[in-house]
Structure formats: C-alpha cells, structure tokens
Amino acid sequence: MLKRNLVPVFKRLLIQTSQSAKKSTFPSYGLEKKWAHYNQAAIIDQAGKPVRLLTPEKLMFAGKSKDGRHLMKSVRFLQSELPRRIARRVMDFQGLPYVVAINPNVQHVYELYLRAFHKLSSFPEIKTLEEEKEYSDLIQRLLDDHKDVISCLAKAFHEVKHLISYEVLGALTERTIRSRLGIRLLAEHHVALRHQKNDYIGIICTRTSPKAIIEKCVYNSRRMCEHELGHSPSVFLSGHTKSCFPHFPSPLEYILQELLKNSMKANILQHKKLNTEKPLPSLEVTICNNSDHFIIKISDRGGGIPEDRMEEIFRYSESSTPAEDEERFEQGGMLDGLVNAANVTAVGGRISGHGFGLPSSRAYTEFLGGNLTLMPMVGLGTDVFLRIAHITSDSIKI
C-alpha cells in the first residue's frame, strides 16, 4: 500500500527556492535549508547537455608532450564533461520518493554528488598548467571523498528496499554504478597522466596480464577464505597464460576478485555439506585471448546454482547468506570499493558482501564491452564465463 501511494516529492522539494520552500506542505526535516545554496538551475542545465563518450583507444593514444599540451587537452574535456555526468546523477536522486530520500545513507550519497557538482562547475576556466594542477588536485580530493559511495549505496538499498519497488531502486543503482565507473576512469586517468609509470599511459596498463591479476586475486581470496572459513581451495591456471595487452587493470581486478571469492566459498561450503574425507576440490581457471576479446572461465565444484535462483542472484542486495544480512550491516562488513580492489581484499573483511558484488561485477563487465555468464550444473558445480572486449574495440565507450 505504501509503495502505491509514494510520489516523487523529493525532486519538487529540492528545486524550491527558500521563499517557496516556506509554503511547502511536505515535512522538510530541514532539507530545504540544508541544500538551498546549491544552484538547481545550473544542475538542470548541465544535466540536459549530451554526454560525450570516448573510446579507451583515444585515451591511450592522446599522446604526451613535454610542454603539457596533452594535460591541457585532457583537462578541458573533463571540465566540460564531468559536470554534465554528475548533474545527471543529482537529478536521478532528486527523482526519488521523499520517504526514500530522507534515508541518511541516501542523503550522504546525494550530498557527495551535489558538492562535487558545485566544486567542479564553479571552477574557473583553465588556461594554464598551474590551474590544471589545481583542478587535478581537486579531482583527487573528490575521488577520495567518493571512494565509499558504493558501500553507502548498498547500505541505503538494504534500508529502503521495503519502501520502493525493486525496479525503480535497481535501475537507479545500475545507472549510478555504471556512470560512476565512467566518471572515475576519466578522472583517475587524467590524474595519472601527470605521473610517469612504466608500462602505463594514465590508468591504462599497456602490458595487462590476466594471469598476474588472477594470481593476485587468488592470493587475496584464499586469505579471506582462510580467515572466514578456516581453509581455502587451490587453483589451477591454464590456457593463454602469457597473454598481455593494453587494458584497465583495476575494474578487471574488482570483477575477478568477486568471482573467485564466490567460487572458493561455494567449493568450501559444498565440501563441508557433503561431509566427505576427500580433499577439498580445486578451482580451475582458464584464460583465452583472441583479437577481439579475452575470456576467463572459472570452474568450481560448489554444487551448482538451482535454476529458480539464477535470476535473483543478479539482483542488487541479494546476498548469498540472507540470514546474516542484518549482522553484516551492523558490524560493518567487507566494503566493495569500485576502483580500489585493495579495499575489497582486506584481510578480516567478511566473505559475504552487501549483495552488490555479483550484479555490480556484471555491470562493470558490460561497461567494458563484455558479458558475464554463469552455467550451473546442479549437484556438481558452476562454470563462470567472463568475456571482456579489448580496448581497441569500439564496444567500449567511457
């Protein structure tokens, strides 16, 4: 009954001036005063401008120059593009029903986007390298401020999902996650262009090794399993293990960390369920690389996934251990950082996430021009196929 009667009054509330806010019949809880100093007209204007997408290849071959011309070209694009993208996220949150918008975690995320828009849109036109340096420092501070947005969003989802339909909340979450990845990749790429690093152009590693990323994620996942469940399975790696190519290592690491963690956990729990004296089964990971894309297959012996659960496991806030949800949120679990996979792999983090790991991994995969497919064999295990486009493909647009 509550869902049916909700109206998106939050947007109306936020665009009121301080004068008209006094006449509002809706309970304000001080939100009008809290956000009245932000320029709503500028937000609407920027949100209405078209987003300009770049291919990773353009980022990689933008070139470098001793006089800093590449930095000026990059920063001018960011200065016009970031306000547009952030304004769209602000408008998205303004469209939420008021009863959802007053949630503290929703307010926190919304205010982060508001502040970022204000700081970026009010920055003077950049004409010198000194001003570019100031802008880059601002971007870095904003990146630091926003590092836990996904964690806050996950907590908010958990707290308000009974107030609004999944279709509305899930769509908002998906848009936020995809947009945030694009914004962070562009912003971090520019900041990284200011520093020389072997085998890197910005945040693009020119010699990305799937094998090296997998080995790092295996190490971290095994440590998490041993901390949480007492032991961990071994992993056999095969296929095109020597392949190297230009790509974005950070989102790949995030995706693989989540998939390997899930497969290891499934192996351990199924082995415990069978109560057998046989050794814990290993995971098998296979790498395949070709001219268009690369595929990573992860095969476990975790018992498979029932057919009636296949759709729901890709729903946001759908945890593999629902009974532990409340305890996990109260105690503070493993926070799924977006670009910093080290946050995800910290020893001591609970092995179950916030129910965002698998759906967000699929969102990142599709953002990178690929797809994530699960092929369960109920009673035995699951084969996970991760297919990612090479950055030379036109299917990746940032």
Sine and cosine of phi, psi and omega as CSV:
sin_phi,cos_phi,sin_psi,cos_psi,sin_omega,cos_omega
0.00,0.00,-0.64,0.77,-0.03,-1.00
-0.90,0.44,-0.69,0.72,-0.03,-1.00
-0.88,0.48,-0.60,0.80,-0.07,-1.00
-0.93,0.37,-0.51,0.86,-0.10,-1.00
-1.00,-0.05,-0.03,1.00,-0.03,-1.00
-0.95,0.31,0.62,-0.78,0.12,-0.99
-0.78,-0.63,0.57,-0.82,-0.04,-1.00
-0.96,0.26,0.92,0.39,-0.03,-1.00
-0.98,0.21,-0.26,0.96,-0.03,-1.00
-0.86,0.51,-0.68,0.73,-0.01,-1.00
-0.89,0.45,-0.69,0.73,0.02,-1.00
-0.89,0.46,-0.64,0.77,-0.02,-1.00
-0.89,0.45,-0.69,0.73,-0.12,-0.99
-0.96,0.28,-0.43,0.90,-0.05,-1.00
-1.00,-0.02,0.00,1.00,0.05,-1.00
-0.95,0.32,0.56,-0.83,0.17,-0.98
-0.97,0.23,0.22,-0.98,-0.01,-1.00
-0.88,0.47,-0.48,0.88,0.00,-1.00
-0.95,0.31,-0.74,0.67,-0.03,-1.00
-0.95,0.30,-0.42,0.91,0.00,-1.00
-0.88,0.47,-0.50,0.87,-0.02,-1.00
-0.91,0.42,-0.42,0.91,-0.05,-1.00
-1.00,-0.02,-0.06,1.00,-0.07,-1.00
-0.90,0.43,0.65,-0.76,0.04,-1.00
-1.00,-0.05,-0.08,1.00,-0.01,-1.00
-1.00,0.04,0.55,-0.83,0.04,-1.00
-0.90,0.43,0.77,-0.63,-0.15,-0.99
-1.00,-0.05,-0.54,0.84,-0.10,-1.00
0.79,0.62,0.43,0.90,0.05,-1.00
0.98,0.18,0.11,0.99,-0.09,-1.00
-0.94,0.35,-0.56,0.83,0.01,-1.00
-0.87,0.49,-0.74,0.67,-0.01,-1.00
-0.92,0.40,-0.60,0.80,-0.07,-1.00
-0.88,0.47,-0.60,0.80,-0.10,-1.00
-0.89,-0.46,0.18,0.98,-0.11,-0.99
-0.91,0.41,-0.41,0.91,-0.08,-1.00
-0.99,0.17,-0.13,0.99,0.03,-1.00
-0.99,0.15,0.57,-0.82,-0.10,-0.99
-1.00,0.07,1.00,-0.10,-0.04,-1.00
-0.92,0.40,-0.57,0.82,0.01,-1.00
-0.88,0.48,-0.64,0.77,0.02,-1.00
-0.92,0.39,-0.60,0.80,0.03,-1.00
-0.89,0.45,-0.73,0.68,0.01,-1.00
-0.89,0.46,-0.66,0.75,-0.01,-1.00
-0.89,0.46,-0.75,0.67,-0.04,-1.00
-0.93,0.36,-0.61,0.79,0.00,-1.00
-0.90,0.43,-0.43,0.90,-0.01,-1.00
-0.99,0.14,-0.17,0.99,0.00,-1.00
-0.99,0.13,0.56,-0.83,-0.03,-1.00
-0.93,0.37,0.61,-0.79,0.08,-1.00
-0.99,0.17,0.72,-0.70,0.00,-1.00
-0.98,-0.21,0.88,-0.48,-0.07,-1.00
-1.00,-0.10,0.61,-0.80,0.04,-1.00
-0.89,-0.45,0.50,-0.87,0.15,-0.99
-1.00,0.04,0.50,-0.86,0.06,-1.00
-0.85,0.53,-0.52,0.86,0.01,-1.00
-0.88,0.47,-0.62,0.78,0.05,-1.00
-0.91,0.41,-0.62,0.78,0.05,-1.00
-0.90,0.44,-0.67,0.74,-0.09,-1.00
-0.95,0.33,-0.59,0.81,-0.07,-1.00
-0.98,-0.21,0.34,0.94,0.08,-1.00
-0.91,0.41,-0.38,0.93,0.09,-1.00
1.00,0.08,0.21,-0.98,0.06,-1.00
-0.79,-0.62,0.52,-0.86,0.02,-1.00
-0.67,-0.74,0.56,-0.83,-0.03,-1.00
-0.91,0.41,-0.47,0.89,-0.03,-1.00
-1.00,0.02,0.06,1.00,0.08,-1.00
0.99,0.14,0.26,0.97,-0.01,-1.00
-0.89,0.45,-0.55,0.84,0.01,-1.00
-0.91,0.41,-0.56,0.83,0.04,-1.00
-0.93,0.37,-0.65,0.76,0.00,-1.00
-0.91,0.41,-0.64,0.77,0.02,-1.00
-0.90,0.43,-0.68,0.73,-0.01,-1.00
-0.91,0.40,-0.70,0.72,-0.08,-1.00
-0.94,0.34,-0.52,0.86,0.04,-1.00
-0.92,0.39,-0.61,0.79,0.07,-1.00
-0.90,0.44,-0.73,0.69,-0.01,-1.00
-0.88,0.48,-0.66,0.75,-0.08,-1.00
-0.90,0.44,-0.50,0.86,0.03,-1.00
-1.00,-0.01,-0.44,0.90,-0.13,-0.99
-1.00,-0.01,-0.67,0.74,-0.08,-1.00
-0.86,0.51,-0.69,0.72,0.03,-1.00
-0.86,0.51,-0.57,0.82,0.01,-1.00
-0.89,0.45,-0.73,0.68,-0.07,-1.00
-0.94,0.34,-0.66,0.76,0.00,-1.00
-0.93,0.37,-0.61,0.79,0.03,-1.00
-0.87,0.49,-0.59,0.80,0.03,-1.00
-0.91,0.42,-0.60,0.80,0.05,-1.00
-0.93,0.36,-0.63,0.78,0.06,-1.00
-0.86,0.51,-0.73,0.68,0.00,-1.00
-0.89,0.45,-0.57,0.82,0.05,-1.00
-0.86,0.51,-0.73,0.68,0.00,-1.00
-0.93,0.37,-0.53,0.85,0.02,-1.00
-0.93,0.37,-0.33,0.94,0.02,-1.00
-0.99,0.11,-0.02,1.00,-0.01,-1.00
-0.96,0.26,0.51,-0.86,0.13,-0.99
-0.86,0.50,0.54,-0.84,-0.10,-1.00
-0.86,0.51,-0.63,0.78,-0.05,-1.00
-0.90,0.43,-0.41,0.91,0.09,-1.00
-1.00,0.09,-0.65,0.76,-0.09,-1.00
-0.90,0.43,-0.44,0.90,-0.03,-1.00
-0.99,0.15,-0.05,1.00,0.09,-1.00
-0.88,0.48,0.74,-0.67,-0.07,-1.00
-0.84,0.55,-0.63,0.78,0.00,-1.00
-0.95,0.31,-0.60,0.80,0.09,-1.00
-0.90,0.44,-0.71,0.71,0.03,-1.00
-0.87,0.50,-0.64,0.77,-0.02,-1.00
-0.89,0.46,-0.74,0.68,0.00,-1.00
-0.90,0.43,-0.70,0.72,0.01,-1.00
-0.86,0.51,-0.69,0.72,-0.04,-1.00
-0.93,0.37,-0.55,0.84,0.08,-1.00
-0.87,0.50,-0.69,0.72,0.02,-1.00
-0.93,0.38,-0.64,0.77,0.03,-1.00
-0.86,0.50,-0.74,0.67,-0.02,-1.00
-0.90,0.43,-0.65,0.76,0.02,-1.00
-0.89,0.46,-0.68,0.73,0.02,-1.00
-0.88,0.48,-0.72,0.70,-0.03,-1.00
-0.87,0.49,-0.72,0.69,-0.06,-1.00
-0.93,0.38,-0.65,0.76,-0.04,-1.00
-0.97,0.26,-0.66,0.75,-0.06,-1.00
-0.96,0.29,-0.39,0.92,-0.01,-1.00
-1.00,-0.05,-0.04,1.00,0.01,-1.00
-0.95,0.32,0.75,-0.67,-0.04,-1.00
-0.88,0.47,0.38,-0.92,0.04,-1.00
-0.83,0.56,0.74,-0.67,-0.08,-1.00
-1.00,0.06,0.83,-0.55,-0.05,-1.00
-0.82,-0.57,-0.26,0.97,-0.05,-1.00
-0.76,-0.66,0.28,-0.96,0.04,-1.00
-0.92,0.39,-0.49,0.87,0.06,-1.00
-0.91,0.42,-0.65,0.76,0.04,-1.00
-0.94,0.35,-0.58,0.81,0.07,-1.00
-0.88,0.48,-0.65,0.76,0.03,-1.00
-0.89,0.46,-0.68,0.73,0.03,-1.00
-0.88,0.47,-0.67,0.74,-0.01,-1.00
-0.91,0.40,-0.66,0.75,0.02,-1.00
-0.89,0.45,-0.64,0.77,0.06,-1.00
-0.90,0.44,-0.63,0.78,0.06,-1.00
-0.89,0.46,-0.70,0.71,0.02,-1.00
-0.86,0.52,-0.69,0.72,-0.01,-1.00
-0.89,0.46,-0.65,0.76,0.03,-1.00
-0.90,0.44,-0.65,0.76,0.02,-1.00
-0.92,0.39,-0.62,0.78,0.06,-1.00
-0.87,0.50,-0.67,0.74,0.03,-1.00
-0.90,0.43,-0.66,0.75,0.00,-1.00
-0.88,0.47,-0.56,0.83,-0.13,-0.99
-0.99,-0.10,0.13,0.99,-0.14,-0.99
-0.90,0.43,-0.43,0.90,-0.03,-1.00
-0.96,-0.28,0.33,0.94,-0.03,-1.00
-0.86,0.51,-0.68,0.74,-0.04,-1.00
-0.90,0.43,-0.62,0.79,0.05,-1.00
-0.89,0.46,-0.70,0.71,0.03,-1.00
-0.90,0.44,-0.65,0.76,0.01,-1.00
-0.90,0.44,-0.64,0.77,0.02,-1.00
-0.90,0.44,-0.68,0.74,0.03,-1.00
-0.90,0.43,-0.67,0.74,0.02,-1.00
-0.88,0.48,-0.69,0.72,0.01,-1.00
-0.84,0.54,-0.72,0.69,-0.01,-1.00
-0.87,0.49,-0.59,0.80,-0.10,-1.00
-0.99,0.12,-0.43,0.90,-0.10,-0.99
-0.90,-0.43,0.03,1.00,-0.12,-0.99
-0.89,0.45,-0.34,0.94,0.04,-1.00
-0.99,0.11,-0.11,0.99,-0.06,-1.00
-0.98,-0.18,-0.21,0.98,-0.13,-0.99
-0.51,-0.86,0.47,-0.88,-0.05,-1.00
-0.91,0.41,0.51,-0.86,0.02,-1.00
-0.88,0.47,-0.59,0.81,-0.03,-1.00
-0.84,0.55,-0.69,0.73,-0.02,-1.00
-0.95,0.32,-0.76,0.65,-0.07,-1.00
-0.94,0.34,-0.63,0.77,0.02,-1.00
-0.91,0.42,-0.64,0.76,0.02,-1.00
-0.91,0.41,-0.66,0.76,0.05,-1.00
-0.88,0.47,-0.70,0.72,0.00,-1.00
-0.88,0.47,-0.70,0.72,-0.01,-1.00
-0.88,0.47,-0.71,0.70,0.01,-1.00
-0.89,0.45,-0.66,0.75,-0.02,-1.00
-0.90,0.44,-0.70,0.72,-0.04,-1.00
-0.91,0.41,-0.72,0.70,-0.01,-1.00
-0.91,0.41,-0.71,0.70,0.00,-1.00
-0.89,0.45,-0.66,0.75,-0.02,-1.00
-0.89,0.46,-0.64,0.77,0.03,-1.00
-0.88,0.47,-0.71,0.70,0.02,-1.00
-0.88,0.48,-0.69,0.72,0.00,-1.00
-0.89,0.46,-0.71,0.71,-0.04,-1.00
-0.93,0.38,-0.63,0.77,0.02,-1.00
-0.88,0.47,-0.71,0.70,0.02,-1.00
-0.90,0.45,-0.72,0.70,-0.06,-1.00
-0.93,0.38,-0.73,0.69,-0.02,-1.00
-0.93,0.38,-0.54,0.84,0.03,-1.00
-0.89,0.46,-0.70,0.71,0.00,-1.00
-0.90,0.45,-0.72,0.69,0.00,-1.00
-0.87,0.50,-0.65,0.76,-0.03,-1.00
-0.94,0.35,-0.44,0.90,0.03,-1.00
-0.88,0.47,-0.36,0.93,-0.04,-1.00
-0.98,0.18,-0.13,0.99,-0.07,-1.00
-0.79,-0.61,0.70,-0.71,0.04,-1.00
-0.99,0.16,0.74,-0.67,0.05,-1.00
-0.54,-0.84,0.76,-0.65,-0.04,-1.00
-0.84,0.55,0.69,-0.72,0.05,-1.00
0.91,0.40,0.32,0.95,0.02,-1.00
-0.78,-0.63,0.63,-0.78,0.26,-0.97
-0.86,-0.50,0.97,-0.24,-0.15,-0.99
0.90,0.44,-0.81,-0.58,0.05,-1.00
-0.99,-0.16,0.10,1.00,0.04,-1.00
-1.00,0.03,0.88,-0.48,0.08,-1.00
-1.00,0.08,0.85,-0.53,-0.06,-1.00
-0.97,0.26,-0.22,0.98,0.03,-1.00
-0.76,-0.65,0.82,0.57,0.03,-1.00
-0.92,0.40,0.80,-0.59,-0.01,-1.00
-0.93,-0.36,0.94,-0.34,0.07,-1.00
-0.82,0.57,-0.62,0.78,0.00,-1.00
-0.86,0.51,-0.72,0.70,-0.02,-1.00
-0.90,0.43,-0.65,0.76,0.01,-1.00
-0.91,0.41,-0.69,0.72,0.01,-1.00
-0.88,0.48,-0.70,0.71,-0.02,-1.00
-0.89,0.46,-0.63,0.78,0.05,-1.00
-0.90,0.44,-0.70,0.71,-0.01,-1.00
-0.93,0.38,-0.59,0.81,0.06,-1.00
-0.88,0.47,-0.72,0.70,0.01,-1.00
-0.85,0.52,-0.75,0.66,-0.02,-1.00
-0.92,0.40,-0.66,0.75,-0.01,-1.00
-0.91,0.40,-0.62,0.78,0.02,-1.00
-0.91,0.42,-0.64,0.77,0.03,-1.00
-0.90,0.44,-0.65,0.76,0.04,-1.00
-0.90,0.44,-0.69,0.73,0.00,-1.00
-0.89,0.45,-0.68,0.73,-0.01,-1.00
-0.91,0.42,-0.60,0.80,0.02,-1.00
-0.95,0.33,-0.65,0.76,-0.12,-0.99
-1.00,0.02,-0.63,0.78,-0.14,-0.99
-0.87,-0.49,-0.05,1.00,0.11,-0.99
0.99,-0.11,-0.39,0.92,0.04,-1.00
-0.36,-0.93,0.07,-1.00,-0.07,-1.00
-0.51,-0.86,0.47,-0.88,0.01,-1.00
-0.99,0.15,0.42,-0.91,0.14,-0.99
-0.98,0.19,0.23,-0.97,-0.05,-1.00
-0.73,-0.68,0.77,-0.63,0.09,-1.00
-0.97,-0.23,0.80,-0.60,-0.05,-1.00
-0.92,-0.39,0.75,-0.66,-0.03,-1.00
-0.57,-0.82,0.01,-1.00,0.02,-1.00
0.99,-0.11,-0.58,-0.81,-0.04,-1.00
-0.99,0.13,0.93,0.37,-0.12,-0.99
-0.96,0.28,-0.27,0.96,-0.01,-1.00
-0.99,-0.12,0.05,1.00,-0.06,-1.00
-0.93,0.37,0.65,-0.76,0.07,-1.00
-0.64,-0.77,0.59,-0.81,-0.02,-1.00
-0.26,-0.96,0.29,-0.96,0.04,-1.00
-0.94,0.34,0.71,-0.70,0.07,-1.00
-0.20,-0.98,0.00,-1.00,0.06,-1.00
-1.00,-0.09,0.97,-0.26,-0.05,-1.00
-0.92,0.40,-0.59,0.81,-0.15,-0.99
-0.89,0.46,-0.79,0.61,0.03,-1.00
-0.91,0.42,-0.52,0.86,0.06,-1.00
-0.89,0.45,-0.66,0.75,0.02,-1.00
-0.91,0.42,-0.65,0.76,0.03,-1.00
-0.86,0.50,-0.75,0.66,-0.05,-1.00
-0.89,0.46,-0.77,0.64,-0.06,-1.00
-0.91,0.41,-0.58,0.82,0.05,-1.00
-0.86,0.51,-0.71,0.70,-0.02,-1.00
-0.91,0.41,-0.70,0.71,-0.05,-1.00
-0.92,0.40,-0.69,0.72,-0.01,-1.00
-0.92,0.39,-0.65,0.76,0.04,-1.00
-0.86,0.51,-0.71,0.70,-0.01,-1.00
-0.89,0.45,-0.69,0.72,-0.03,-1.00
-0.92,0.39,-0.65,0.76,0.03,-1.00
-0.89,0.45,-0.71,0.71,0.00,-1.00
-0.88,0.48,-0.68,0.73,0.01,-1.00
-0.88,0.48,-0.67,0.74,0.03,-1.00
-0.86,0.51,-0.74,0.67,-0.06,-1.00
-0.91,0.42,-0.73,0.68,-0.05,-1.00
-0.92,0.39,-0.61,0.79,0.04,-1.00
-0.93,0.38,-0.64,0.77,0.02,-1.00
-0.89,0.46,-0.65,0.76,0.04,-1.00
-0.92,0.40,-0.64,0.77,-0.01,-1.00
-0.90,0.43,-0.63,0.78,-0.02,-1.00
-0.95,0.30,-0.33,0.94,0.03,-1.00
0.79,0.62,0.76,0.65,-0.04,-1.00
-0.96,-0.28,0.41,-0.91,0.05,-1.00
-1.00,0.03,-0.04,1.00,0.03,-1.00
-0.92,0.39,0.43,-0.90,0.00,-1.00
-0.89,0.45,0.45,-0.90,0.07,-1.00
-0.87,0.49,0.82,-0.57,-0.02,-1.00
-0.88,0.48,0.50,-0.87,0.03,-1.00
-1.00,0.03,0.30,-0.95,0.20,-0.98
-1.00,-0.02,0.53,-0.85,0.10,-1.00
-0.89,-0.46,0.84,-0.55,-0.01,-1.00
-0.87,-0.49,0.80,-0.61,-0.04,-1.00
-0.85,-0.53,0.72,-0.69,0.03,-1.00
-0.95,-0.30,0.75,-0.66,0.11,-0.99
-0.78,-0.63,0.79,-0.61,-0.02,-1.00
-0.80,-0.59,0.73,-0.68,0.10,-0.99
-0.68,-0.73,-0.16,-0.99,-0.13,-0.99
-0.95,0.32,-0.42,0.91,-0.08,-1.00
-0.99,-0.15,-0.59,0.81,-0.08,-1.00
-0.37,-0.93,0.07,-1.00,0.14,-0.99
-0.77,-0.63,0.50,-0.86,-0.06,-1.00
-0.82,-0.57,0.69,-0.73,0.11,-0.99
-0.84,-0.54,0.85,-0.53,0.02,-1.00
-0.96,-0.29,0.77,-0.64,0.05,-1.00
-0.89,-0.45,0.87,-0.49,-0.03,-1.00
-0.92,-0.38,0.82,-0.57,0.03,-1.00
-0.87,-0.49,0.10,-0.99,0.07,-1.00
-0.84,-0.54,0.76,0.65,-0.08,-1.00
-1.00,-0.07,0.23,0.97,0.07,-1.00
1.00,-0.05,-0.15,0.99,0.02,-1.00
0.99,0.14,0.09,-1.00,-0.02,-1.00
-0.88,-0.48,0.82,-0.57,0.02,-1.00
-0.84,0.55,0.57,-0.82,-0.06,-1.00
-0.85,0.52,-0.58,0.81,-0.04,-1.00
-0.96,0.27,-0.07,1.00,0.04,-1.00
-0.96,-0.27,-0.10,1.00,-0.13,-0.99
-0.88,0.48,-0.62,0.78,0.00,-1.00
-0.97,0.25,-0.65,0.76,-0.12,-0.99
-0.96,0.29,-0.38,0.93,-0.02,-1.00
-0.93,0.36,-0.29,0.96,0.06,-1.00
-0.99,-0.14,0.18,0.98,0.07,-1.00
-1.00,0.04,0.68,-0.73,0.04,-1.00
-0.89,0.46,0.62,-0.78,0.01,-1.00
0.96,0.29,0.28,0.96,0.06,-1.00
-0.99,-0.14,0.97,-0.24,-0.10,-1.00
-1.00,-0.02,0.44,-0.90,0.08,-1.00
-0.97,0.25,-0.25,0.97,0.02,-1.00
-0.73,-0.68,0.96,0.29,-0.11,-0.99
-0.83,0.56,-0.58,0.82,-0.06,-1.00
-0.90,0.43,-0.36,0.93,-0.04,-1.00
-1.00,-0.10,0.00,1.00,-0.09,-1.00
-0.81,0.59,-0.79,0.61,-0.10,-0.99
-0.88,0.47,-0.70,0.71,0.01,-1.00
-0.88,0.47,-0.64,0.77,-0.04,-1.00
-0.90,0.43,-0.67,0.74,-0.03,-1.00
-0.95,0.32,-0.56,0.83,-0.01,-1.00
-0.95,0.32,-0.64,0.77,-0.08,-1.00
-0.99,0.10,-0.37,0.93,-0.05,-1.00
1.00,0.02,0.96,-0.27,-0.07,-1.00
-0.98,-0.21,-0.39,-0.92,0.00,-1.00
-0.96,0.29,0.90,-0.44,-0.08,-1.00
-1.00,0.03,0.81,-0.59,-0.05,-1.00
-0.99,0.14,1.00,-0.01,0.12,-0.99
-0.93,0.37,0.44,-0.90,-0.09,-1.00
-0.99,0.12,-0.82,0.58,-0.09,-1.00
-0.97,-0.25,-0.43,0.90,-0.03,-1.00
-1.00,-0.05,1.00,-0.04,-0.06,-1.00
-0.93,0.38,-0.29,0.96,0.04,-1.00
-0.88,0.48,-0.54,0.84,0.04,-1.00
-0.90,0.43,-0.58,0.81,-0.03,-1.00
-0.95,0.31,-0.56,0.83,-0.16,-0.99
-0.99,-0.14,0.18,0.98,-0.03,-1.00
-0.86,0.50,0.76,-0.66,0.03,-1.00
-0.90,0.43,0.70,-0.71,-0.03,-1.00
0.97,-0.25,-0.29,0.96,0.08,-1.00
-0.95,0.32,0.59,-0.81,0.00,-1.00
-0.92,0.40,0.61,-0.80,-0.11,-0.99
-0.94,0.33,-0.41,0.91,0.11,-0.99
-1.00,0.05,0.68,-0.73,-0.03,-1.00
-1.00,-0.02,-0.45,-0.89,-0.02,-1.00
-0.99,-0.11,0.31,0.95,-0.06,-1.00
0.98,0.20,0.21,0.98,0.00,-1.00
-0.95,-0.30,-0.25,0.97,-0.15,-0.99
-0.84,0.54,-0.82,0.57,-0.06,-1.00
-0.94,0.33,-0.74,0.67,0.03,-1.00
-0.90,0.44,-0.59,0.80,0.03,-1.00
-0.95,0.32,-0.54,0.84,0.08,-1.00
-0.89,0.46,-0.65,0.76,0.05,-1.00
-0.91,0.41,-0.63,0.77,0.03,-1.00
-0.88,0.47,-0.68,0.73,0.02,-1.00
-0.91,0.42,-0.65,0.76,-0.01,-1.00
-0.88,0.48,-0.72,0.70,0.01,-1.00
-0.93,0.38,-0.56,0.83,0.08,-1.00
-0.87,0.50,-0.57,0.82,-0.01,-1.00
-1.00,0.00,0.39,0.92,0.11,-0.99
0.95,0.30,0.41,0.91,-0.05,-1.00
-0.80,-0.60,-0.32,-0.95,0.07,-1.00
-0.50,-0.87,0.40,-0.92,0.00,-1.00
-0.85,-0.53,0.88,-0.48,-0.09,-1.00
-0.83,-0.56,0.73,-0.68,0.08,-1.00
-0.94,-0.34,0.77,-0.64,0.04,-1.00
-0.85,-0.52,1.00,-0.04,-0.04,-1.00
-0.99,0.15,0.56,-0.83,0.17,-0.99
-0.87,-0.50,1.00,-0.06,-0.13,-0.99
-0.86,0.51,0.78,-0.62,-0.05,-1.00
0.98,-0.18,-0.26,0.97,-0.01,-1.00
-0.83,-0.56,-0.92,0.38,-0.05,-1.00
-0.03,-1.00,-0.30,-0.95,-0.05,-1.00
-0.68,-0.74,0.68,-0.74,0.16,-0.99
-0.98,-0.21,0.82,-0.57,0.03,-1.00
-0.95,-0.31,0.82,-0.58,0.02,-1.00
-0.93,-0.36,0.90,-0.44,0.07,-1.00
-0.96,-0.29,0.90,-0.43,-0.01,-1.00
-0.90,-0.44,0.84,-0.55,-0.05,-1.00
-0.80,-0.60,0.70,-0.72,0.03,-1.00
-0.97,0.26,0.53,-0.85,0.16,-0.99
-0.93,0.36,0.44,-0.90,-0.09,-1.00
-0.95,0.30,-0.15,0.99,0.11,-0.99
-0.98,0.20,-0.13,0.99,0.00,-1.00
-0.98,0.20,0.57,-0.82,0.06,-1.00
-0.97,0.24,-0.08,1.00,-0.05,-1.00
-0.98,0.20,-0.20,0.98,0.05,-1.00
-0.98,-0.19,0.87,-0.49,0.04,-1.00
-0.77,-0.63,0.78,-0.62,-0.07,-1.00
-0.95,-0.30,0.00,0.00,0.00,0.00
